[in-house]
Amino acid sequence: MHGGMKIYAGAPAAARHYVEADRGRVDDYYLTEGTGIARRFTTTDGRVAELAPLTGDAYETWVAGRDPDTGEPRGQLRTDEHAVRFAEVVVNGPKT
């Protein structure tokens, strides 16, 4: 298996730009329909449910460590320039 990992520490607006700039042509088409830039899921009582997709503004809020729906902090937030905002992981495995 091959893959990679990118640790992102920086401004939420820059993270949004990174995600939006890494879109393929098909994704660009769907983004124009307002479907959002990121999917998110939640679990309750062992069941997984998909929440509304994140828009660009909501994605910035999420990267900043705040709940995109309420704006409330999701835990204790670091505010220094070295605060890890997210980790992007790519895993490639055998296709057979």
C-alpha positions as CSV (number, residue, x, y, z in Angstrom):
1,M,0.0,0.0,0.0
2,H,1.1,3.5,-0.7
3,G,-0.2,6.8,0.6
4,G,0.7,10.1,2.2
5,M,-0.2,12.4,5.0
6,K,-0.3,16.2,5.1
7,I,-0.6,18.0,8.4
8,Y,-2.1,21.4,8.0
9,A,-1.3,24.2,10.5
10,G,-2.4,27.6,9.4
11,A,-5.2,30.0,8.8
12,P,-8.7,28.6,8.2
13,A,-9.1,30.7,5.0
14,A,-5.9,29.2,3.6
15,A,-7.3,25.7,4.4
16,R,-10.4,26.6,2.5
17,H,-8.4,27.8,-0.5
18,Y,-6.3,24.5,-0.4
19,V,-9.5,22.4,-0.5
20,E,-11.2,24.4,-3.2
21,A,-8.1,24.6,-5.4
22,D,-7.7,20.8,-5.2
23,R,-11.0,20.1,-7.1
24,G,-11.4,18.2,-10.3
25,R,-13.7,19.1,-13.1
26,V,-16.6,17.0,-11.9
27,D,-16.3,18.5,-8.4
28,D,-16.3,22.0,-9.8
29,Y,-19.6,21.2,-11.6
30,Y,-21.2,20.1,-8.3
31,L,-19.7,23.0,-6.4
32,T,-21.6,25.4,-8.7
33,E,-24.8,23.7,-7.6
34,G,-24.1,24.7,-4.0
35,T,-23.5,21.2,-2.6
36,G,-20.6,22.3,-0.5
37,I,-16.9,21.6,-0.3
38,A,-16.8,18.9,2.3
39,R,-19.1,16.1,3.5
40,R,-19.5,15.3,7.2
41,F,-20.9,12.6,9.3
42,T,-22.0,12.0,12.9
43,T,-22.6,8.9,15.0
44,T,-25.3,8.4,17.6
45,D,-26.1,5.1,19.3
46,G,-23.8,3.3,16.9
47,R,-25.5,4.7,13.8
48,V,-23.8,6.9,11.2
49,A,-25.7,9.8,9.7
50,E,-24.6,12.3,7.1
51,L,-25.0,15.9,8.0
52,A,-25.5,18.8,5.6
53,P,-22.4,19.4,3.4
54,L,-20.1,22.2,4.5
55,T,-20.1,25.4,2.5
56,G,-16.9,27.4,2.2
57,D,-17.7,29.6,5.1
58,A,-18.8,26.6,7.3
59,Y,-15.6,24.8,6.3
60,E,-13.5,27.7,7.6
61,T,-15.4,27.6,10.8
62,W,-14.8,23.9,11.2
63,V,-11.1,24.2,10.5
64,A,-10.9,27.0,13.1
65,G,-12.2,24.4,15.7
66,R,-15.7,25.7,15.9
67,D,-19.0,23.9,15.3
68,P,-20.2,25.1,11.8
69,D,-23.9,25.2,13.0
70,T,-23.5,27.0,16.3
71,G,-20.1,28.7,16.2
72,E,-19.3,27.2,19.6
73,P,-15.7,25.8,20.2
74,R,-15.3,22.1,19.7
75,G,-13.0,21.5,22.7
76,Q,-10.0,23.6,23.8
77,L,-8.8,25.7,20.9
78,R,-5.2,26.6,20.2
79,T,-4.7,30.0,18.6
80,D,-0.9,30.0,17.8
81,E,0.4,29.7,14.3
82,H,1.5,26.1,14.9
83,A,-1.9,24.8,15.9
84,V,-2.8,21.7,13.8
85,R,-6.0,22.3,12.0
86,F,-6.4,18.9,10.2
87,A,-4.6,16.0,8.8
88,E,-5.2,14.9,5.2
89,V,-4.5,11.2,4.7
90,V,-4.4,9.3,1.4
91,V,-4.3,5.6,1.4
92,N,-4.0,3.6,-1.8
93,G,-4.4,-0.2,-1.8
94,P,-4.4,-3.1,-4.2
95,K,-7.3,-2.9,-6.7
96,T,-7.8,-6.6,-6.8
